[in-house]
Amino acid sequence: MNFSDDEIERYARHLVLAEIGGPGQQRLRAARVAVVGLGGVGAPAALYLAAAGVGTLRLIDDDVVGLSNLQRQIAFSDPDIGDLKVEAGGRRLGALNPHVEIEDAPERLTSNNAAWLLEGCDVVIDGTDDFGARFAVNAACVAAGRPLVSGALGRWSGQVGVFAGRPCYSCLVPETPPDAETCARVGVVGALAGVVGSMAALEAIKLITGAGQALTGRLLIYDGLAGTARAVGVAADPACPVCGPDLTA
């Protein structure tokens, strides 16, 4: 897999990194990453994945761009209001890096369509704000043996975790929390979306290239008000209905 002169200059800062270099950049170019939810987490994550040279980005979201999105979803601007996020996002990503192929799926991901929407992807980033979609993404990734990067945020704090087999996301969150909050109701500081989305993109890049130690089986929790971060382990639930050891194929 040879790089053009444009790609060599574009990815020069990656190519000189010992942990990425030419082989890692080739793996990025050969990879297909699904971004589920092109919102606060997914929009900045997609920008950095496109800039990094991920070969194919599959954007999955049935929503349209609204004015209130622009405070944090930096893949969009005023002229995009009313357009499907996957179409507006695709235009922005293509302008950022024409070497990246964009696959748009203006669909709401559910347990019925998750398997085929994620088919063929090497890594999945889940930035949805709906627990039903999160559970469906997790179940599909576990069934396919596909690594999942999960990002979430609200108010001033955010979290990113990587799940690859056991434990899975459902070990961490077995059911919808009774006190689940949405950004629309409690608010979120816009720059936090960039922090969490960038961390999600970084974990995906590490998974693809093999650089460093991914957050597999761990959750990184960031407190924007305090300016602190901590990583905690996620324990596998032996009774998990998604990844439990007693499940049969």
HELIX and SHEET records of a PDB file:
HELIX    1   1 ASP A    5  ARG A   10  1                                   6    
HELIX    2   2 ALA A   12  LEU A   15  1                                   4    
HELIX    3   3 GLY A   21  ALA A   30  1                                  10    
HELIX    4   4 GLY A   42  ALA A   52  1                                  11    
HELIX    5   5 LEU A   67  GLN A   71  5                                   5    
HELIX    6   6 ASP A   78  ASP A   80  5                                   3    
HELIX    7   7 LYS A   85  LEU A   96  1                                  12    
HELIX    8   8 ALA A  114  LEU A  117  1                                   4    
HELIX    9   9 PHE A  131  ALA A  144  1                                  14    
HELIX   10  10 TYR A  169  LEU A  172  1                                   4    
HELIX   11  11 CYS A  183  VAL A  186  1                                   4    
HELIX   12  12 GLY A  190  THR A  209  1                                  20    
SHEET    1   A 8 GLU A 101  ALA A 105  0                                        
SHEET    2   A 8 THR A  56  ILE A  60  1                                        
SHEET    3   A 8 ARG A  32  VAL A  36  1                                        
SHEET    4   A 8 VAL A 123  ASP A 126  1                                        
SHEET    5   A 8 LEU A 148  GLY A 154  1                                        
SHEET    6   A 8 SER A 157  PHE A 163 -1                                        
SHEET    7   A 8 ARG A 218  ASP A 223 -1                                        
SHEET    8   A 8 THR A 228  GLY A 233 -1                                        
END                                                                             
